[in-house]
Amino acid sequence: MAVSPRKVKNKRDANGSLTGRAGTVYDVNIKYTSPDGKKSTYSKKGFLTRKEAEGHEAEIKAKLQAPTFAATVKEQRRQTVKDYLQEWVESYARVNLRPSTYDGYKRTIANYIVPYIGNVPLNQLSGQTVDKMFQDIIDKGLKPSTAAGAKRVLSVALNHARKYHFIETNAARDTLTKFGKGDKTPDPYTTEQVRALLERVAGTEWEMPVVLGGLYGMRRSEVLGLRWRNVDLEKGTFDVVEQLPFHVPPKTTVIEEMAPPKSNGRRLPITDVARPFFERQLARLDTQRRDAEKAGTPYYDNDLVICKANGAPQAANWISSGFGKLLAGLDMPHIRYHDLRHTAATNMHQLTGDFYTVGEVLGHTLAGIGASLGLSMNFEAVTARYVDVRLERKQEVLDAYHAAVHPKPKQARQTTPKQEKQTPKRKAPEMTL
C-alpha cells in the first residue's frame, strides 16, 4: 500500500504546531519503474491525515507517468539539503549575484541552515521541519531577524529546486513562524539632526562621507568609489557610475578597477549648499599630497574623493564601524551609516512629496523607493507622470532638502566701536572627535 500510518510521540495540529500528544501521521511510498528500467521508490512523510496523503499519492502517481519526472525523482531521491545548497550557491549565486550577496548567502547557508537541516533529504523537506529550524535558531539566542534571513535565502534556493522539478513545493513558503518586526530600525534623522551632524563634523575627515551619505543618500560603496574624474565642479554635477569593489584587501594601495554601481548610473547636481564641501575636500586632498611629498613618503593617487592620508582607498569597515563611534563621541542618536541613505530619502520626500525623483536621486527602482518610504500604491499607474526625470527636477528636490539642513551661520553680536575695542577677540574652540 502506498499510504501507510505511523505513530509519533508528538503530533502537530492542523496549524503545524506541536500538540505535546502522541498520534498518527501518514507516509507516502510509491514504487515505480524508472526510464532505465530500474525499480525505484518515491517517499514523502508526515501527512496529518490519510486524505491528504492519498491526495498527494494520486498526484505523484499521475506525474510519474512522465519519464522526465520519473528521472528527476530518481536523481534527487538521496540528495540532502546540504548537497543541494552547496551546489546551488556555487552554480547560481556565485555567477548571478553580486559578490557581497553571494558572500552573505554562503555565510547564511553555512551558519544558519546546514547545521539544522543539512542532513534532511531534499525531497522530504517539509514546512514543519523548516519551522523547527527557525525555532532552534531563536532558542539558541540569535535574533529573529537572523531566522528571517535564513528563510529568505532558503526560499530563493528552494524555489529554483522546484522549477527544476527536484521538489514539488517550496517548504520555506509553507511555514507558520511569525518573526514580528524584530529589531526596530532606527528612526531617520530629522533635518535638524542632519544640520547638527554637519556642524559637528565640519573640518574633519567625516565631513564628506556625511555629505554624500546624508545629503545625497549614496550607498557606502558608492561613496568610497567616487572619483574626481566623475566630478565636474564647473558644470556643477557629479556622476555615480562606479563603486569600490566588495573585496578589497586591507593593505591595498592602488585600485586597478572599480565595480559597476548596484543600480544604473546617475548624474546628480552639486547644489549651492554642497559645493563648499566638495571644494574643501579637494583642497584637503591637495594638502595631503603636498605633505606626503615634503615628507618623502609614498602617495597613491587613486583619484578618490574619500581616501586615506596616503591616497589609498578606505576600507568599507572604516566607514561602517567608524561612523558608530563618531556618533557616540558626538552624543548623537545611534544610526548606521546606511541609515543616512534612508534619512535623505525620507526628508526629501517629506519636503517635496516627489517620491519618483527621490528614487532617481538615490538610484532606487520605483518599487524599491516605495518600500523604503513605506508607500503603498499602484506604481505602474503613476509612472506615466514621470517618464523622464531631468537634472533640473533633481536640482529642485535636492535644493529643497539641502536648504533645510544647511548649517546656519551664527549671527555676530552688534556692538559699538567702543564696545568692540573693549571686547577681546575669542579664538573659536577646535572640535575634537
C-alpha positions as CSV (number, residue, x, y, z in Angstrom):
1,M,0.0,0.0,0.0
2,A,1.4,3.4,-1.0
3,V,0.0,5.2,2.1
4,S,1.0,3.8,5.5
5,P,0.2,5.1,9.0
6,R,3.0,5.8,11.5
7,K,2.8,6.5,15.3
8,V,4.6,9.6,16.6
9,K,5.1,10.7,20.1
10,N,4.4,14.4,19.4
11,K,1.9,15.1,16.7
12,R,1.3,18.5,15.1
13,D,-2.1,20.1,14.7
14,A,-3.6,21.5,11.5
15,N,-1.7,24.7,12.0
16,G,1.7,22.9,12.2
17,S,2.1,23.4,16.0
18,L,3.3,20.6,18.2
19,T,0.4,19.3,20.5
20,G,2.5,17.5,23.0
21,R,0.4,14.4,22.5
22,A,1.0,11.2,20.6
23,G,-0.8,10.5,17.4
24,T,-0.7,9.1,13.9
25,V,0.8,10.5,10.7
26,Y,0.7,9.1,7.2
27,D,3.6,8.4,4.8
28,V,3.5,8.1,1.1
29,N,5.8,5.4,-0.5
30,I,5.3,4.8,-4.2
31,K,7.3,2.1,-6.1
32,Y,7.8,2.8,-9.8
33,T,10.0,1.8,-12.7
34,S,12.4,4.5,-13.8
35,P,13.1,5.1,-17.6
36,D,16.2,2.9,-17.5
37,G,14.1,0.0,-16.3
38,K,15.2,0.0,-12.7
39,K,12.9,-0.2,-9.7
40,S,12.7,2.9,-7.6
41,T,10.7,4.4,-4.7
42,Y,9.3,7.9,-4.2
43,S,8.7,8.8,-0.5
44,K,7.2,11.8,1.4
45,K,6.4,11.5,5.1
46,G,4.5,13.2,7.8
47,F,1.0,13.9,6.4
48,L,-1.5,14.8,9.1
49,T,-4.5,13.0,7.6
50,R,-5.0,9.9,5.4
51,K,-7.0,12.0,3.0
52,E,-4.1,14.5,2.5
53,A,-1.7,11.6,2.0
54,E,-3.9,9.9,-0.6
55,G,-4.4,13.1,-2.5
56,H,-0.6,13.5,-2.7
57,E,-0.3,9.9,-3.7
58,A,-2.7,10.3,-6.6
59,E,-0.9,13.5,-7.8
60,I,2.5,11.9,-7.8
61,K,1.4,8.7,-9.5
62,A,0.0,10.8,-12.3
63,K,3.2,12.7,-12.7
64,L,5.3,9.6,-12.6
65,Q,3.8,8.6,-15.9
66,A,6.0,11.2,-17.5
67,P,9.5,9.8,-18.0
68,T,11.3,13.1,-17.4
69,F,9.6,13.5,-14.0
70,A,10.4,9.9,-13.0
71,A,14.1,10.5,-13.9
72,T,14.2,13.7,-11.8
73,V,12.7,11.9,-8.8
74,K,15.2,9.1,-9.0
75,E,18.1,11.6,-9.4
76,Q,17.1,13.7,-6.4
77,R,16.0,10.8,-4.2
78,R,19.1,10.8,-1.9
79,Q,20.2,14.4,-2.3
80,T,20.3,16.2,1.0
81,V,19.5,19.9,1.7
82,K,23.3,20.4,2.3
83,D,24.3,18.8,-1.0
84,Y,21.8,20.9,-3.0
85,L,22.5,24.2,-1.3
86,Q,26.3,23.9,-1.7
87,E,25.9,23.1,-5.4
88,W,23.3,25.8,-5.8
89,V,25.2,28.6,-4.2
90,E,28.3,27.9,-6.4
91,S,26.4,27.3,-9.6
92,Y,23.8,30.0,-9.4
93,A,24.5,32.5,-6.6
94,R,28.2,33.0,-7.4
95,V,27.5,33.6,-11.1
96,N,24.3,35.6,-11.0
97,L,24.5,37.6,-7.8
98,R,26.7,40.5,-6.6
99,P,29.8,39.4,-4.7
100,S,28.5,40.8,-1.4
101,T,25.2,39.0,-1.8
102,Y,26.9,35.7,-2.8
103,D,29.2,36.0,0.3
104,G,26.2,36.7,2.5
105,Y,24.3,33.7,1.1
106,K,27.3,31.4,1.7
107,R,27.5,32.5,5.4
108,T,23.8,32.1,6.0
109,I,23.8,28.6,4.4
110,A,26.9,27.5,6.4
111,N,25.9,29.0,9.8
112,Y,22.1,29.0,9.9
113,I,20.7,26.4,7.5
114,V,23.1,23.4,7.1
115,P,23.7,22.9,10.9
116,Y,19.9,22.5,11.4
117,I,18.5,20.8,8.3
118,G,21.6,19.9,6.2
119,N,21.1,16.2,6.5
120,V,17.4,16.2,5.6
121,P,16.7,14.6,2.2
122,L,15.8,17.5,-0.1
123,N,12.6,15.8,-1.4
124,Q,11.4,15.2,2.2
125,L,11.9,18.7,3.5
126,S,8.6,20.0,5.0
127,G,7.3,23.2,6.3
128,Q,7.2,21.7,9.7
129,T,11.0,20.9,9.6
130,V,11.8,24.4,8.4
131,D,9.6,25.9,11.2
132,K,11.6,23.9,13.7
133,M,14.8,25.2,12.2
134,F,13.6,28.8,12.8
135,Q,12.7,28.0,16.4
136,D,16.0,26.3,17.0
137,I,17.8,29.4,15.7
138,I,15.8,31.7,18.0
139,D,16.2,29.3,21.0
140,K,19.9,29.5,20.6
141,G,19.7,33.2,21.5
142,L,20.0,34.6,18.0
143,K,17.8,37.4,16.8
144,P,14.5,36.7,14.9
145,S,16.0,38.7,12.0
146,T,18.7,36.0,11.7
147,A,16.0,33.3,11.3
148,A,14.1,35.6,8.8
149,G,17.3,36.0,6.8
150,A,17.8,32.2,6.7
151,K,14.2,31.9,5.4
152,R,14.8,34.3,2.6
153,V,17.9,32.5,1.4
154,L,16.3,29.1,1.7
155,S,13.2,30.2,-0.1
156,V,15.2,31.5,-3.1
157,A,17.2,28.3,-3.3
158,L,14.2,26.0,-2.9
159,N,12.2,28.0,-5.5
160,H,14.9,27.1,-8.0
161,A,14.8,23.5,-7.0
162,R,11.0,23.5,-7.6
163,K,11.4,25.0,-11.0
164,Y,13.9,22.2,-11.9
165,H,11.4,19.6,-10.5
166,F,13.7,18.5,-7.8
167,I,10.9,19.1,-5.3
168,E,7.2,19.6,-5.6
169,T,6.7,22.5,-3.2
170,N,8.8,25.2,-1.6
171,A,8.9,24.2,2.1
172,A,10.2,27.6,3.1
173,R,7.0,29.1,1.9
174,D,4.8,26.6,3.8
175,T,5.8,27.8,7.2
176,L,3.8,29.3,10.1
177,T,6.5,31.1,12.1
178,K,5.9,34.8,12.6
179,F,9.1,36.8,13.1
180,G,7.5,40.0,14.0
181,K,9.3,43.2,13.4
182,G,12.4,42.1,15.3
183,D,14.9,44.8,15.9
184,K,13.4,48.2,15.3
185,T,15.1,50.1,12.6
186,P,16.4,53.4,14.0
187,D,14.3,56.4,13.1
188,P,15.9,58.5,10.3
189,Y,17.5,61.8,11.4
190,T,15.3,64.9,11.1
191,T,16.6,67.9,9.1
192,E,17.6,69.5,12.4
193,Q,19.6,66.5,13.4
194,V,21.3,66.3,10.0
195,R,22.2,70.0,10.4
196,A,23.6,69.4,13.8
197,L,25.7,66.5,12.5
198,L,27.1,68.6,9.6
199,E,28.0,71.3,12.1
200,R,29.9,68.9,14.3
201,V,31.9,67.1,11.6
202,A,32.8,70.4,9.8
203,G,36.6,70.4,9.0
204,T,37.1,66.7,9.9
205,E,37.6,63.6,7.7
206,W,34.0,62.7,8.3
207,E,32.6,65.9,6.6
208,M,32.5,64.5,3.0
209,P,31.2,61.0,3.9
210,V,28.3,62.6,5.8
211,V,27.6,65.0,2.9
212,L,27.5,62.2,0.3
213,G,25.5,59.8,2.6
214,G,23.3,62.2,4.4
215,L,22.6,64.8,1.7
216,Y,22.6,62.6,-1.4
217,G,21.7,59.2,0.0
218,M,24.6,57.5,-1.7
219,R,25.5,53.9,-0.8
220,R,28.7,53.2,1.2
221,S,30.4,51.5,-1.7
222,E,29.4,54.4,-4.0
223,V,30.8,57.0,-1.5
224,L,34.1,55.2,-1.2
225,G,34.3,54.7,-5.0
226,L,33.5,58.2,-6.1
227,R,36.5,59.7,-8.1
228,W,37.2,63.2,-9.1
229,R,37.2,62.3,-12.8
230,N,33.4,61.9,-12.3
231,V,33.0,65.3,-10.5
232,D,32.6,68.4,-12.7
233,L,32.7,71.5,-10.4
234,E,32.4,73.8,-13.4
235,K,29.1,72.3,-14.6
236,G,28.0,71.6,-11.0
237,T,27.4,67.9,-11.4
238,F,28.8,64.5,-10.5
239,D,28.2,61.0,-11.8
240,V,27.6,57.9,-9.7
241,V,28.8,55.4,-12.3
242,E,31.1,53.1,-10.2
243,Q,31.7,51.8,-6.7
244,L,34.5,50.4,-4.7
245,P,34.8,46.6,-5.2
246,F,33.4,44.5,-2.5
247,H,36.5,42.5,-1.6
248,V,39.4,44.9,-1.2
249,P,42.4,43.5,0.8
250,P,43.1,45.6,3.9
251,K,46.6,46.8,2.7
252,T,45.5,47.7,-0.8
253,T,47.1,50.9,-2.0
254,V,46.1,51.0,-5.7
255,I,42.7,50.2,-7.1
256,E,43.2,48.7,-10.5
257,E,39.5,48.6,-11.5
258,M,36.2,49.8,-10.0
259,A,33.0,47.8,-9.8
260,P,29.8,48.9,-11.5
261,P,27.1,50.6,-9.3
262,K,24.4,48.4,-7.8
263,S,21.8,50.3,-9.9
264,N,22.0,52.2,-13.1
265,G,24.4,55.1,-13.1
266,R,23.0,58.5,-12.4
267,R,24.0,62.2,-12.7
268,L,23.4,64.4,-9.7
269,P,23.6,68.2,-9.3
270,I,26.1,69.8,-6.9
271,T,23.8,72.3,-5.0
272,D,25.0,75.6,-3.7
273,V,24.9,74.1,-0.2
274,A,27.0,71.1,-1.2
275,R,29.6,72.9,-3.4
276,P,31.7,74.3,-0.5
277,F,32.1,70.7,0.9
278,F,33.4,69.4,-2.4
279,E,35.8,72.4,-2.7
280,R,37.1,71.9,0.8
281,Q,37.6,68.2,0.2
282,L,39.6,68.9,-2.9
283,A,41.8,71.3,-1.1
284,R,42.2,68.8,1.8
285,L,43.5,66.2,-0.6
286,D,45.9,68.6,-2.2
287,T,47.3,69.3,1.2
288,Q,47.7,65.6,1.9
289,R,49.5,65.1,-1.4
290,R,51.9,68.0,-0.7
291,D,52.6,66.8,2.8
292,A,53.5,63.4,1.5
293,E,55.9,64.9,-1.0
294,K,57.6,67.0,1.7
295,A,57.9,64.1,4.0
296,G,59.3,61.9,1.2
297,T,56.6,59.2,1.8
298,P,54.6,57.4,-0.9
299,Y,51.3,58.9,-2.1
300,Y,49.0,56.7,-4.1
301,D,46.8,58.9,-6.3
302,N,43.7,56.8,-7.0
303,D,41.7,59.9,-7.8
304,L,39.4,59.1,-4.9
305,V,37.2,61.8,-3.3
306,I,37.5,60.0,0.0
307,C,40.7,58.1,0.8
308,K,43.4,57.6,3.4
309,A,46.1,60.1,4.1
310,N,48.4,58.4,1.6
311,G,45.7,58.3,-1.1
312,A,45.0,54.6,-0.6
313,P,41.3,53.5,-0.6
314,Q,39.4,53.5,2.7
315,A,38.1,50.1,3.8
316,A,34.3,49.6,4.0
317,N,34.7,48.7,7.6
318,W,36.2,52.1,8.3
319,I,33.1,53.9,7.4
320,S,30.7,51.4,9.0
321,S,32.3,50.9,12.4
322,G,33.8,54.4,12.5
323,F,30.5,56.1,12.0
324,G,29.0,54.5,15.0
325,K,32.0,55.6,17.1
326,L,31.7,59.1,15.7
327,L,28.1,59.4,16.7
328,A,28.9,58.1,20.2
329,G,31.6,60.7,20.6
330,L,29.2,63.4,19.4
331,D,26.5,62.2,21.8
332,M,24.0,61.9,18.9
333,P,21.4,59.1,18.4
334,H,22.8,55.9,17.0
335,I,22.1,55.1,13.4
336,R,24.0,53.0,10.9
337,Y,25.8,54.8,8.1
338,H,23.4,53.2,5.7
339,D,20.6,54.9,7.6
340,L,21.8,58.2,6.3
341,R,20.5,57.0,2.9
342,H,17.1,56.4,4.5
343,T,17.4,59.8,6.2
344,A,18.0,61.5,2.9
345,A,15.1,59.7,1.2
346,T,12.6,60.4,4.0
347,N,13.5,64.1,4.3
348,M,13.5,64.7,0.5
349,H,10.1,63.1,0.2
350,Q,8.6,64.9,3.2
351,L,9.8,68.2,1.8
352,T,8.7,67.7,-1.8
353,G,6.3,64.8,-2.0
354,D,8.1,63.7,-5.2
355,F,8.8,60.0,-4.4
356,Y,9.8,59.2,-8.0
357,T,12.5,61.9,-8.3
358,V,13.8,60.9,-4.8
359,G,14.2,57.4,-6.2
360,E,16.1,58.7,-9.2
361,V,18.4,60.6,-6.9
362,L,19.1,57.6,-4.8
363,G,19.4,55.1,-7.7
364,H,16.3,53.2,-6.5
365,T,13.8,51.2,-8.5
366,L,10.3,52.5,-8.4
367,A,9.2,49.7,-6.2
368,G,12.4,50.0,-4.1
369,I,11.8,53.6,-3.2
370,G,8.2,52.8,-2.4
371,A,9.2,50.1,0.0
372,S,11.9,52.4,1.5
373,L,9.4,55.2,2.2
374,G,6.6,52.8,3.3
375,L,4.4,53.8,0.4
376,S,1.6,51.6,-0.8
377,M,0.2,52.4,-4.2
378,N,-0.1,51.2,-7.8
379,F,3.3,52.4,-9.1
380,E,2.6,51.4,-12.6
381,A,-0.4,53.7,-12.7
382,V,1.7,56.8,-11.8
383,T,4.8,56.0,-13.8
384,A,3.4,57.9,-16.8
385,R,3.7,61.2,-15.0
386,Y,7.4,60.6,-14.6
387,V,8.7,59.3,-17.8
388,D,11.8,61.3,-17.6
389,V,13.3,62.9,-14.5
390,R,15.6,65.6,-15.8
391,L,18.5,67.1,-13.9
392,E,16.5,70.2,-13.3
393,R,13.9,68.3,-11.2
394,K,16.7,66.6,-9.2
395,Q,18.1,70.0,-8.6
396,E,14.8,71.3,-7.2
397,V,14.3,68.3,-4.9
398,L,17.9,68.4,-3.6
399,D,17.8,72.2,-3.2
400,A,14.8,71.9,-1.0
401,Y,16.4,69.3,1.2
402,H,19.8,70.9,1.4
403,A,18.4,74.3,2.2
404,A,16.6,72.7,5.1
405,V,19.7,71.2,6.6
406,H,22.2,73.9,5.7
407,P,24.2,74.9,8.8
408,K,23.1,78.4,9.6
409,P,25.9,80.8,10.3
410,K,25.9,82.3,13.7
411,Q,24.9,86.0,13.7
412,A,27.6,88.3,15.1
413,R,26.5,90.4,18.0
414,Q,26.2,94.1,17.1
415,T,28.4,96.3,19.1
416,T,29.5,99.9,19.0
417,P,33.1,100.7,18.1
418,K,33.9,101.4,21.7
419,Q,32.5,98.1,22.9
420,E,34.2,96.2,20.1
421,K,37.5,97.7,21.1
422,Q,37.0,96.7,24.8
423,T,35.8,93.2,23.9
424,P,38.8,90.9,23.4
425,K,38.7,88.6,20.4
426,R,38.0,84.9,21.3
427,K,39.5,82.1,19.5
428,A,37.0,79.6,18.2
429,P,37.3,76.3,20.0
430,E,38.6,73.5,18.0
431,M,36.4,70.5,17.6
432,T,37.8,67.1,18.7
433,L,36.3,63.8,17.8
